[in-house]
Amino acid sequence: MARNVAALMARGELDQMQLAALSLVAQKAISNVVNGRNGCRIDILAAIAYALGVAPSLLLMPPEMLPTGIRNLD
């Protein structure tokens, strides 16, 4: 999930503070997700996905299973 979120942030040219503002999720929680720390509550996952414009399930997929347009971001 961390890799997918980071790749989508890069695609949207978003930093953690911007994603936090768009998703209404604390920047610390965004940092934890991007750095693979701790678990992620489903509401945070959904808010991040919505802010990034993707379905929450895409954030959970292994990178090799992502649709091509997302898989080739990094």
Buried (B, 14 or more C-beta within 10 A) or exposed (E): BBBBBBBBBEBBEBEBEBBBEBBEBEBEBBEBBBEEEEEBEEEBBBBBBBBBEBEBEBBEBEEEEBEEEBBEBE
